[in-house]
Amino acid sequence: MMKTTEQACYPGQILAITLKRGNALVAKDGALRLAYRDPSLDWLLDVAPDCQVTLEDGAQYVLPCHAFVRIQAKGDQAVTCMIMRPSPLASRVLAWLNAARSPGRMVSKAEW
């Protein structure tokens, strides 16, 4: 089950939000520009570049890491950004299933 919220992104403004790995962002009624950096690279200060992603209308992007994300409308009209967050139980079960299916790795119930 996913919890979905919608945020309006206006031209010239930045929506800044901290999101967890696995959260999905969807552009609705226009294009969005996303910028984030993997927090494991914070020790590099400004040397590590931000990941830049452009979402066209209806496109979805799933975050590969926990990150502080900056979201901007691309263009001169307001765009709705849908943020879909998986429930904690669902994300734990999916992570366990992915780990159990990975070759060469045994997962015990104690790890889950």
N, C-alpha and C positions, 0 to 999 in steps of 0.2 A: 504494500500500500504506500502511496506517495502523498505527501502533503504539498499542495500547490499554493503559491502566493504569486500575486501579480504586482509589479512595480512600474510606475510610469517613468520613462526616461525622456527628458526634454532636451532639445538642442542646446548645446553650450553648458550643460550641467553634467556632473559625474555622480553616479550612484556607486558608493563604495560599501562593500559588504564582505564579511568573512564567511566563507562557505567551506563545507567539509567535502572530502573526496567522495565522488559518486553523485553529488548534486548535479542536476541537469538544468541548463539555461536554454530557454526557447525565445526566439524573437517573434513578436506578433505585431502586425500592422506596420512593418518597416524593418530596417536593418540595424543591427547593434554592433558595437566594437567593444571587445573585452580585452583587458590587460591584467595579467597576474604573474606571480613568480613563485616557484616552488620554495616554501620556507626553509628547506634544507640548504638552499643557496644563500641565505641571509648573511652568513659569515663572510661572503665575498663583497658585501656592501653594494656599491653601484656598478661593480664590474660585471655581474651577472645580468644579462638582458631579461626583460619581461617577455612572457609569451603573449603574442598578439593574435587574436582570433576575430574574424569578422563573420557574423551570422546574418545571412539574408533572411527575408521574411519567411517564417515557418521552419527555419533550420534549428537544430538542437545541438548543444555541446555539453558533454559530461566531463566534469573536472577530474583530472587524474590524481590530484593531490589536495590536501587542505590548503587553502590560499585566501589571501586578501585580494578580492577582485574589484577592479574598476570597470564600470559599465557606462557607455556613452551611446546616445542615439547617433546614428550615421545618417546625416541628411538634415533637412530643415523642418521636420515634423516630429511630433512626439511618438515614441515607440513604447509598446508594452513589453516588459521583460517578465516572462513566466519563470519562476524558480521552483523546481520540483525537488523536494527532499524526501528520500526514502525513510521509512520508519526505522528506528534503531533495530528492532527485531528482524525485519526483512533484510536489512543490510548485513547483519551478522550471519544470517542463514545463507545469503548469497555468497558472502566471503568464505564461509565454511565449505559450501558446495564447490566453489572455484578451486579452493586449496585441495579438496579431496580428489578432484578430477585431474589435478596437475600430475604429470608423469614423474615417477621417482620420489614421491613424497607421501608418506603415510601420515594420516591425521588421526589422532586418538580423541576420544570424547573429552579427555581432560583439557585439550587445547581449546575446545569449543566452549 
